[in-house]
């Protein structure tokens, strides 16, 4: 009877503590969001102030750059144009194709190079020789190798994002504690069991780190390839605007590239958090 009477009292005292613990966390999250918005707003305001007043200082010429209002007006014009959305769709198709192939090939190759001495000795030196070459330097090879510009651009995007994924996966495999595999083998596990129960779950944090880096590099090289040999796409349209001295359109293209890159990187990081939710998380003070 005494314990039954004491239980509601314990719950009553615990609930306010839970709410009080949640309130600082909520306030901290809102403070962080407001700070991010304020930093972007401050940068935009400073840009408008410098360009409207035609400031020249420290060797920088802001009088030659378009103002924020001119960029916003051009953005409004482009948002009512079907060509704008066609360029975005074309760039997204290329990034999804090239980056998707790189993710699959990079993870498989990274696991192979990390676990097989034969594969590491056979293909490791070749990978290390090709890896330092900038993907954009492969444009002449892509033009000669592939019959269409579209295939060449996808190839460049694939190559750019392949090596961050491959290297991160290989390092993650080699960093796994061998005691995990030994413990599973003592229980009679097969090689496939080791891969599915130890290796693959254990390397997921490293894999998603490589994917996050890879998607950013993929966007850089995709835009460069579109500028050089594209027919459609955000990069091609941005370069075309530069050649006709339409600077507001150039900045609209740059902002579009930044938003697309930010969105795709966010999706990769979100997928990583969801898939690795079993990992312990740091608790913010």
C-alpha positions as a LaTeX table, in Angstrom:
\begin{tabular}{lrrr}
\hline
Residue & $x$ (\AA) & $y$ (\AA) & $z$ (\AA) \\
\hline
Unk1 & 0.00 & 0.00 & 0.00 \\
Unk2 & 2.80 & 2.40 & 0.88 \\
Unk3 & 4.56 & 1.78 & $-2.45$ \\
Unk4 & 1.30 & 2.39 & $-4.35$ \\
Unk5 & 0.84 & 5.74 & $-2.63$ \\
Unk6 & 4.47 & 6.70 & $-3.23$ \\
Unk7 & 4.43 & 5.90 & $-6.97$ \\
Unk8 & 2.19 & 8.84 & $-8.02$ \\
Unk9 & 4.36 & 11.18 & $-5.95$ \\
Unk10 & 7.48 & 9.95 & $-7.72$ \\
Unk11 & 5.84 & 10.41 & $-11.12$ \\
Unk12 & 4.61 & 13.86 & $-10.16$ \\
Unk13 & 8.09 & 14.97 & $-9.22$ \\
Unk14 & 9.68 & 13.37 & $-12.30$ \\
Unk15 & 7.37 & 14.96 & $-14.89$ \\
Unk16 & 8.27 & 18.61 & $-14.14$ \\
Unk17 & 11.95 & 17.69 & $-14.26$ \\
Unk18 & 11.45 & 16.18 & $-17.73$ \\
Unk19 & 9.66 & 19.31 & $-18.94$ \\
Unk20 & 12.32 & 21.57 & $-17.47$ \\
Unk21 & 15.04 & 19.53 & $-19.19$ \\
Unk22 & 13.19 & 19.78 & $-22.51$ \\
Unk23 & 12.71 & 23.56 & $-22.34$ \\
Unk24 & 16.44 & 24.50 & $-22.49$ \\
Unk25 & 16.95 & 22.08 & $-25.38$ \\
Unk26 & 14.02 & 23.62 & $-27.25$ \\
Unk27 & 15.27 & 27.14 & $-26.61$ \\
Unk28 & 18.76 & 26.15 & $-27.77$ \\
Unk29 & 17.35 & 24.70 & $-31.01$ \\
Unk30 & 15.36 & 27.86 & $-31.75$ \\
Unk31 & 18.37 & 30.02 & $-30.92$ \\
Unk32 & 20.48 & 28.02 & $-33.35$ \\
Unk33 & 17.88 & 28.38 & $-36.13$ \\
Unk34 & 17.52 & 32.11 & $-35.57$ \\
Unk35 & 21.31 & 32.56 & $-35.61$ \\
Unk36 & 21.55 & 30.74 & $-38.96$ \\
Unk37 & 18.80 & 32.84 & $-40.51$ \\
Unk38 & 20.32 & 36.02 & $-39.11$ \\
Unk39 & 23.76 & 35.21 & $-40.53$ \\
Unk40 & 22.34 & 34.73 & $-44.03$ \\
Unk41 & 20.20 & 37.88 & $-43.74$ \\
Unk42 & 23.23 & 39.88 & $-42.60$ \\
Unk43 & 25.29 & 38.67 & $-45.57$ \\
Unk44 & 22.48 & 39.58 & $-47.99$ \\
Unk45 & 22.05 & 43.00 & $-46.37$ \\
Unk46 & 25.78 & 43.70 & $-46.55$ \\
Unk47 & 25.81 & 42.69 & $-50.24$ \\
Unk48 & 22.95 & 45.11 & $-50.99$ \\
Unk49 & 24.63 & 47.91 & $-49.05$ \\
Unk50 & 27.96 & 47.53 & $-50.84$ \\
Unk51 & 26.54 & 47.19 & $-54.35$ \\
Unk52 & 23.93 & 49.96 & $-54.11$ \\
Unk53 & 26.54 & 52.43 & $-52.88$ \\
Unk54 & 29.09 & 51.35 & $-55.54$ \\
Unk55 & 31.74 & 50.69 & $-52.91$ \\
Unk56 & 35.36 & 50.19 & $-53.93$ \\
Unk57 & 37.62 & 49.21 & $-51.06$ \\
Unk58 & 40.68 & 47.03 & $-50.43$ \\
Unk59 & 40.99 & 46.29 & $-54.14$ \\
Unk60 & 37.41 & 44.98 & $-54.38$ \\
Unk61 & 34.95 & 46.54 & $-56.86$ \\
Unk62 & 31.38 & 46.03 & $-55.71$ \\
Unk63 & 30.13 & 48.64 & $-58.20$ \\
Unk64 & 30.48 & 46.06 & $-61.01$ \\
Unk65 & 28.29 & 43.45 & $-59.28$ \\
Unk66 & 24.48 & 43.28 & $-59.48$ \\
Unk67 & 22.47 & 44.36 & $-56.47$ \\
Unk68 & 20.29 & 42.03 & $-54.44$ \\
Unk69 & 17.16 & 43.63 & $-55.88$ \\
Unk70 & 18.38 & 43.02 & $-59.45$ \\
Unk71 & 19.13 & 39.37 & $-58.63$ \\
Unk72 & 15.71 & 38.93 & $-57.00$ \\
Unk73 & 14.00 & 40.46 & $-60.05$ \\
Unk74 & 15.90 & 38.09 & $-62.35$ \\
Unk75 & 15.00 & 35.19 & $-60.07$ \\
Unk76 & 11.32 & 36.08 & $-60.44$ \\
Unk77 & 11.65 & 36.13 & $-64.20$ \\
Unk78 & 13.39 & 32.74 & $-64.28$ \\
Unk79 & 10.85 & 31.15 & $-61.97$ \\
Unk80 & 8.19 & 31.84 & $-64.62$ \\
Unk81 & 10.31 & 30.24 & $-67.35$ \\
Unk82 & 9.99 & 26.56 & $-68.28$ \\
Unk83 & 13.65 & 26.54 & $-69.31$ \\
Unk84 & 14.73 & 27.14 & $-65.71$ \\
Unk85 & 12.99 & 23.99 & $-64.46$ \\
Unk86 & 14.20 & 21.99 & $-67.46$ \\
Unk87 & 17.81 & 22.91 & $-66.62$ \\
Unk88 & 17.31 & 21.92 & $-62.98$ \\
Unk89 & 15.75 & 18.59 & $-63.97$ \\
Unk90 & 18.60 & 17.84 & $-66.38$ \\
Unk91 & 21.26 & 18.58 & $-63.76$ \\
Unk92 & 19.44 & 16.48 & $-61.16$ \\
Unk93 & 19.18 & 13.53 & $-63.54$ \\
Unk94 & 22.92 & 13.71 & $-64.17$ \\
Unk95 & 23.82 & 14.02 & $-60.48$ \\
Unk96 & 21.52 & 11.18 & $-59.42$ \\
Unk97 & 22.87 & 8.89 & $-62.15$ \\
Unk98 & 26.55 & 9.64 & $-61.66$ \\
Unk99 & 26.48 & 9.85 & $-57.87$ \\
Unk100 & 24.21 & 6.81 & $-57.53$ \\
Unk101 & 26.59 & 4.67 & $-59.59$ \\
Unk102 & 29.57 & 6.02 & $-57.63$ \\
Unk103 & 27.89 & 5.17 & $-54.31$ \\
Unk104 & 27.29 & 1.55 & $-55.31$ \\
Unk105 & 30.66 & 0.99 & $-56.97$ \\
Unk106 & 32.57 & 2.91 & $-54.28$ \\
Unk107 & 31.11 & 0.94 & $-51.38$ \\
Unk108 & 31.64 & $-2.44$ & $-53.07$ \\
Unk109 & 35.18 & $-1.55$ & $-54.19$ \\
Unk110 & 36.05 & $-0.07$ & $-50.79$ \\
Unk111 & 34.96 & $-3.24$ & $-49.00$ \\
Unk112 & 36.92 & $-5.36$ & $-51.46$ \\
Unk113 & 40.10 & $-3.28$ & $-51.15$ \\
Unk114 & 39.78 & $-3.17$ & $-47.38$ \\
Unk115 & 39.30 & $-6.90$ & $-46.86$ \\
Unk116 & 41.22 & $-8.58$ & $-49.67$ \\
Unk117 & 44.98 & $-8.39$ & $-49.90$ \\
Unk118 & 44.83 & $-9.68$ & $-53.49$ \\
Unk119 & 42.44 & $-6.94$ & $-54.60$ \\
Unk120 & 44.43 & $-4.30$ & $-52.70$ \\
Unk121 & 47.66 & $-5.37$ & $-54.42$ \\
Unk122 & 46.01 & $-5.62$ & $-57.85$ \\
Unk123 & 43.78 & $-2.54$ & $-58.00$ \\
Unk124 & 45.00 & $-0.42$ & $-55.08$ \\
Unk125 & 47.99 & 1.15 & $-56.91$ \\
Unk126 & 45.83 & 1.91 & $-59.95$ \\
Unk127 & 43.21 & 3.61 & $-57.78$ \\
Unk128 & 45.86 & 5.69 & $-56.01$ \\
Unk129 & 47.33 & 6.78 & $-59.36$ \\
Unk130 & 43.97 & 7.90 & $-60.76$ \\
Unk131 & 42.60 & 9.42 & $-57.54$ \\
Unk132 & 44.72 & 12.64 & $-57.54$ \\
Unk133 & 43.67 & 13.50 & $-61.11$ \\
Unk134 & 40.90 & 16.16 & $-61.01$ \\
Unk135 & 37.74 & 14.76 & $-62.56$ \\
Unk136 & 37.30 & 17.87 & $-64.67$ \\
Unk137 & 40.69 & 17.10 & $-66.28$ \\
Unk138 & 39.04 & 13.98 & $-67.72$ \\
Unk139 & 36.77 & 16.02 & $-70.01$ \\
Unk140 & 38.97 & 15.35 & $-73.11$ \\
Unk141 & 38.95 & 11.63 & $-72.26$ \\
Unk142 & 35.16 & 11.68 & $-71.85$ \\
Unk143 & 34.72 & 13.45 & $-75.20$ \\
Unk144 & 36.88 & 10.83 & $-76.94$ \\
Unk145 & 35.52 & 7.84 & $-75.03$ \\
Unk146 & 31.77 & 8.42 & $-75.12$ \\
Unk147 & 29.61 & 9.03 & $-78.20$ \\
Unk148 & 27.42 & 11.69 & $-76.55$ \\
Unk149 & 27.99 & 14.66 & $-74.28$ \\
Unk150 & 25.41 & 13.31 & $-71.85$ \\
Unk151 & 27.34 & 10.09 & $-71.22$ \\
Unk152 & 30.57 & 12.05 & $-70.80$ \\
Unk153 & 29.07 & 14.39 & $-68.20$ \\
Unk154 & 27.69 & 11.46 & $-66.21$ \\
Unk155 & 31.10 & 9.77 & $-66.41$ \\
Unk156 & 32.83 & 12.88 & $-65.01$ \\
Unk157 & 30.27 & 13.14 & $-62.20$ \\
Unk158 & 30.71 & 9.44 & $-61.42$ \\
Unk159 & 34.51 & 9.72 & $-61.33$ \\
Unk160 & 34.42 & 12.82 & $-59.12$ \\
Unk161 & 32.25 & 11.20 & $-56.44$ \\
Unk162 & 33.70 & 7.68 & $-56.67$ \\
Unk163 & 36.97 & 8.17 & $-54.81$ \\
Unk164 & 35.66 & 9.95 & $-51.68$ \\
Unk165 & 33.23 & 7.07 & $-51.20$ \\
Unk166 & 35.80 & 4.39 & $-51.99$ \\
Unk167 & 38.52 & 5.79 & $-49.73$ \\
Unk168 & 36.14 & 6.41 & $-46.80$ \\
Unk169 & 34.73 & 2.89 & $-47.11$ \\
Unk170 & 38.19 & 1.31 & $-47.29$ \\
Unk171 & 39.39 & 3.18 & $-44.21$ \\
Unk172 & 36.20 & 2.28 & $-42.33$ \\
Unk173 & 36.70 & $-1.42$ & $-43.14$ \\
Unk174 & 40.30 & $-1.37$ & $-41.97$ \\
Unk175 & 39.35 & 0.45 & $-38.76$ \\
Unk176 & 36.89 & $-2.23$ & $-37.64$ \\
Unk177 & 38.05 & $-4.09$ & $-34.51$ \\
Unk178 & 39.09 & $-7.61$ & $-35.51$ \\
Unk179 & 37.65 & $-8.98$ & $-32.28$ \\
Unk180 & 34.12 & $-8.50$ & $-33.67$ \\
Unk181 & 34.82 & $-10.75$ & $-36.63$ \\
Unk182 & 36.69 & $-13.27$ & $-34.49$ \\
Unk183 & 33.81 & $-13.51$ & $-32.04$ \\
Unk184 & 31.33 & $-14.16$ & $-34.84$ \\
Unk185 & 33.55 & $-16.77$ & $-36.49$ \\
Unk186 & 33.90 & $-18.68$ & $-33.23$ \\
Unk187 & 30.12 & $-19.09$ & $-33.32$ \\
Unk188 & 30.35 & $-20.72$ & $-36.73$ \\
Unk189 & 29.45 & $-17.72$ & $-38.90$ \\
Unk190 & 30.20 & $-17.81$ & $-42.61$ \\
Unk191 & 31.98 & $-15.08$ & $-44.57$ \\
Unk192 & 28.63 & $-13.76$ & $-45.76$ \\
Unk193 & 27.42 & $-13.55$ & $-42.15$ \\
Unk194 & 30.52 & $-11.56$ & $-41.22$ \\
Unk195 & 29.91 & $-9.13$ & $-44.08$ \\
Unk196 & 26.22 & $-8.61$ & $-43.33$ \\
Unk197 & 26.37 & $-8.64$ & $-39.50$ \\
Unk198 & 29.73 & $-7.02$ & $-38.74$ \\
Unk199 & 31.40 & $-5.32$ & $-41.69$ \\
Unk200 & 28.51 & $-3.55$ & $-43.36$ \\
Unk201 & 26.81 & $-2.20$ & $-40.20$ \\
Unk202 & 30.18 & $-1.24$ & $-38.71$ \\
Unk203 & 31.31 & 0.83 & $-41.71$ \\
Unk204 & 28.05 & 2.74 & $-42.21$ \\
Unk205 & 29.20 & 5.92 & $-40.40$ \\
Unk206 & 32.33 & 6.06 & $-42.55$ \\
Unk207 & 30.37 & 5.28 & $-45.71$ \\
Unk208 & 27.94 & 8.13 & $-45.15$ \\
Unk209 & 30.83 & 10.47 & $-44.39$ \\
Unk210 & 32.27 & 9.61 & $-47.80$ \\
Unk211 & 28.85 & 9.98 & $-49.46$ \\
Unk212 & 28.42 & 13.44 & $-47.95$ \\
Unk213 & 31.78 & 14.56 & $-49.32$ \\
Unk214 & 31.18 & 12.78 & $-52.62$ \\
Unk215 & 27.90 & 14.51 & $-53.42$ \\
Unk216 & 29.51 & 17.93 & $-52.91$ \\
Unk217 & 32.44 & 17.07 & $-55.19$ \\
Unk218 & 29.99 & 15.64 & $-57.73$ \\
Unk219 & 28.16 & 18.97 & $-57.96$ \\
Unk220 & 31.41 & 20.88 & $-58.46$ \\
Unk221 & 32.51 & 18.69 & $-61.35$ \\
Unk222 & 29.04 & 18.40 & $-62.84$ \\
Unk223 & 28.68 & 22.17 & $-63.13$ \\
Unk224 & 32.17 & 22.47 & $-64.59$ \\
Unk225 & 31.43 & 19.73 & $-67.15$ \\
Unk226 & 28.13 & 21.37 & $-68.11$ \\
Unk227 & 29.94 & 24.67 & $-68.65$ \\
Unk228 & 32.48 & 23.01 & $-70.95$ \\
Unk229 & 30.44 & 20.52 & $-72.97$ \\
Unk230 & 26.83 & 20.68 & $-71.88$ \\
Unk231 & 23.73 & 21.54 & $-73.86$ \\
Unk232 & 21.33 & 21.85 & $-70.95$ \\
Unk233 & 21.70 & 22.18 & $-67.19$ \\
Unk234 & 22.25 & 24.83 & $-64.55$ \\
Unk235 & 25.99 & 25.02 & $-65.22$ \\
Unk236 & 25.51 & 25.45 & $-68.97$ \\
Unk237 & 22.89 & 28.18 & $-68.46$ \\
Unk238 & 25.09 & 30.01 & $-65.94$ \\
Unk239 & 28.04 & 30.06 & $-68.32$ \\
Unk240 & 25.81 & 31.15 & $-71.18$ \\
Unk241 & 24.56 & 34.08 & $-69.07$ \\
Unk242 & 28.18 & 35.06 & $-68.38$ \\
Unk243 & 29.08 & 35.07 & $-72.08$ \\
Unk244 & 26.27 & 37.54 & $-72.84$ \\
Unk245 & 27.18 & 39.67 & $-69.79$ \\
Unk246 & 23.91 & 38.98 & $-67.97$ \\
Unk247 & 25.34 & 39.13 & $-64.45$ \\
Unk248 & 22.04 & 38.91 & $-62.52$ \\
Unk249 & 21.33 & 35.63 & $-64.34$ \\
Unk250 & 24.83 & 34.43 & $-63.45$ \\
Unk251 & 24.11 & 34.94 & $-59.76$ \\
Unk252 & 20.71 & 33.28 & $-60.10$ \\
Unk253 & 22.53 & 30.24 & $-61.48$ \\
Unk254 & 25.06 & 30.33 & $-58.65$ \\
Unk255 & 22.33 & 30.53 & $-56.03$ \\
Unk256 & 20.44 & 27.68 & $-57.69$ \\
Unk257 & 23.57 & 25.53 & $-57.66$ \\
Unk258 & 24.11 & 26.29 & $-53.97$ \\
Unk259 & 20.52 & 25.44 & $-53.05$ \\
Unk260 & 20.59 & 22.18 & $-55.02$ \\
Unk261 & 23.91 & 21.17 & $-53.48$ \\
Unk262 & 22.68 & 22.04 & $-50.00$ \\
Unk263 & 19.47 & 20.04 & $-50.51$ \\
Unk264 & 21.17 & 16.91 & $-51.85$ \\
Unk265 & 23.83 & 16.97 & $-49.13$ \\
Unk266 & 21.09 & 17.37 & $-46.54$ \\
Unk267 & 19.24 & 14.36 & $-47.95$ \\
Unk268 & 22.39 & 12.23 & $-47.75$ \\
Unk269 & 23.03 & 13.30 & $-44.14$ \\
Unk270 & 19.38 & 12.72 & $-43.22$ \\
Unk271 & 19.51 & 9.23 & $-44.71$ \\
Unk272 & 22.71 & 8.57 & $-42.79$ \\
Unk273 & 21.13 & 9.63 & $-39.48$ \\
Unk274 & 18.05 & 7.51 & $-40.11$ \\
Unk275 & 19.97 & 4.39 & $-41.13$ \\
Unk276 & 22.51 & 4.70 & $-38.28$ \\
Unk277 & 19.99 & 5.70 & $-35.60$ \\
Unk278 & 21.25 & 2.81 & $-33.46$ \\
Unk279 & 24.53 & 4.67 & $-32.91$ \\
Unk280 & 24.95 & 6.62 & $-29.66$ \\
Unk281 & 24.42 & 10.33 & $-30.17$ \\
Unk282 & 26.10 & 13.23 & $-28.43$ \\
Unk283 & 23.79 & 15.01 & $-26.03$ \\
Unk284 & 23.98 & 18.78 & $-26.38$ \\
Unk285 & 24.44 & 20.73 & $-23.18$ \\
\hline
\end{tabular}
